[in-house]
Amino acid sequence: MRVLVVGLDCAEPSLVLDRWRDELPTLRRLMDGGTFGELTSTVPAMTVPSWAAMMSSKDPGQLGFYDFRNRADYSYETMTIATGQAVKADRVWDIASRAGKRAIVVSVPQTYPVKPINGVMIGCFLTPSTRSPYTYPPELKEEIEGLIGGEYMVDVPQFRTGDPEQLLAQIYQMADQHHIVVKHLLASRPWDFFMHVDMGVDRIHHGMWRFTDPRHPRYQPGNRYENAIHDYYVHVDRQIGEWLELAGGPPDNTAVLVVSDHGAQPIMGGICINEWLKREGYLVLEHQPEGIVPLEKCEVDWSRTRAWAAGGYYARVYLNVAGREPEGIVAPADYEQLRDELAAGIAAICGPDGHNLGSISFKPQEVYREVNNIPPDLIAYLGKMAWRSVASLGWDGIYSTEQDAAPDDASHAQQGLYIYYNPVVEARGKAGRRRVLDIAPTVLDLMNVPIPRDMRGQSFAKGL
Ligand SMILES: [Zn+2]
């Protein structure tokens, strides 16, 4: 069986599998003829590491990266970006290539820099510029640029723009370019495994969720962009329909998986996590900042600081451990107790309305099979990720409706989605949750390639 994997970065199960199901005829046809449900993301539910975990069936601890940005060492500032270079584990296309299968891989996160496979690869949004070699083989670049008549878009260049029109124009331009490329590759080359990931869904969620979701604090009924996200899903659904036609279309020997690496939800506000750590006595500054200042620009008194945190869709909390950090003060014997104390403190944080936010913290050693390189000491979902972690200091309280980065409307959610269509497996409709870790073994199973025993997930190729 050949396998076509359609990745929709950040696609939200409640929208695709339920609310807009009848308006997405291609996906609906796959759902009607197959199975579908929620797909549990990694902890943290982030693009990096989720797609790499999905394609390798290894957890972030085994992979040794926990986010785009990871601590390079135990100093207070050195961070590195986890590109494809950071992925040491085999992914589906590596294993399939060695088994003699032909693979076409387009725009899958953490495939820049590209590596040789038995087929072709076009690098992901981490490609710094199209002047870099972003295709394998290298000469594919000219073919692609000839096809689209210009520069290939690896991402939406300014997705944190405040201008919805400009954002929409860029997202559609990228989707339409990639559509041309995908159709061309499907039609021009033999393949056993084909995968494309659309980043537009993620970009439109982050940029425009406030227009669509009445739960969002800045939602205004009847606004002109009310249907923008809906219409983009419809656009992508139509494109996927054309890919299925070119792939032979059901029914034949092609299995189809539509997957997302995590879901989406409105950002309800921000918790100024370092402000909270400061108030609780864990973080001490030499003097109060004037105005709102990023943590890196504050003078931290490390000799009295036990913990600090990084911002984002979730909080990464770091402990200042004696013998580990340059000016560490937490005795290794007190490490576990402090971690528990911080997790309990974070779990008790209430929102501005006085209600508990239901925040949860994860210890890397408890959620991963191994822990390689340097993870955060705690991974904290503030209000199940509906509250952003704001790292800057100088706030009046611990709440921020503004964010410390550029405008962003949506956060991630732990459940992504899967739709699995197999022409020879009987349809069963809505099914239980699968995990991102289950996708790689399922794909290999479908292609009749042996599943490496160290994969963490389970194949669901045979249905159930
Ligand atoms: Zn993502």
Residues whose N, C-alpha, C, O or C-beta is under 5 A from the ligand:
A	BS01	ZN	D9 C10 M46 T47 D261
